[in-house]
Amino acid sequence: MKLAVLGRGKTRVIQAIAKVSRQLRLLGTMLLAVLSLSGCVKYDLGVNFQNLHSGQIVQDIKLGEQLTSLDSSEARAWLDSIERRARQLDGKVKHPSKDELRVTIPFHTGKELEAKLNQFFNSNGKNRVKTAANGVEQIPEFNAKFKLIQSNFLLFVRNKLSYDVDLRGIGTIAADGNKVVTSDSLFDFKFSLQTPKGAKSVKKSAQAITPEVTQKGKRLVWTLKPGEVNHLEAVFWFPSPLGIGTVFIVLLVLGGYYLKYKELPALAKLLPQLPKSKA
């Protein structure tokens, strides 16, 4: 009887040790996944204004070595889709390395900027990278809506920029639907705005995030939060060429009027009287 009890106790101890061992292996695997996927995608998106009617959309994308080693074909397909869409919008593409991409897309009006940025990021699901063979969706799709409202105040144009980015879909999702890696360790997304005279951030919603201000206010940088809906808003001003030209023409006309009706009569009095000709 004692031998049987000892045998059962020994079996339970072995089972408990095996269970703990499995849990440790699982924990180690998850920790390794988190460490290996940290900072998988670095995405810097910037809107750089040179003046009221000239600027560039600049995108710098860098894939981490761990991501490309997991499934280089999927990562390459995603970069190729970005390059293809950039060229459709008259953009230029450079490859600092095989896993890096720098996209530059010009714009010449506020409406063109708004149209190009929205067209680039919202392509009705065509940009989605399919789930890889290992059951992990490595580079998910996100939705974004960009809006720029320009209001003319005679000598200046007020620009109100708003950008809503839905990053709730960003994360590493296993085939069974469980999230394997937290989204903030997978995606590093920053948006920047650069203007010649500077801009001011505006917070008007619960999802609004505060930017980092650099270059004496000329550059604002927002670090977006994966897994959340991000809202950013800013206001900046530009001199209005049309308004300044209108004011210049008005001043020119007033100056001409003044010379004609004020200065010329006084000038005529100072000139010596010419002798009258005899008939």
Secondary structure as UniProt FT lines:
FT   HELIX           2..37
FT   TURN            38..39
FT   STRAND          41..51
FT   TURN            52..53
FT   STRAND          54..63
FT   HELIX           65..70
FT   HELIX           72..88
FT   TURN            89..90
FT   STRAND          92..94
FT   TURN            98..99
FT   STRAND          100..107
FT   HELIX           110..121
FT   TURN            124..127
FT   TURN            133..134
FT   STRAND          143..153
FT   TURN            154..155
FT   STRAND          156..166
FT   TURN            168..169
FT   STRAND          172..173
FT   TURN            175..176
FT   STRAND          179..181
FT   HELIX           183..185
FT   STRAND          187..194
FT   STRAND          199..201
FT   TURN            206..207
FT   STRAND          212..214
FT   HELIX           215..217
FT   STRAND          219..223
FT   TURN            226..227
FT   STRAND          229..239
FT   HELIX           241..258
FT   HELIX           259..263
FT   HELIX           264..270
//
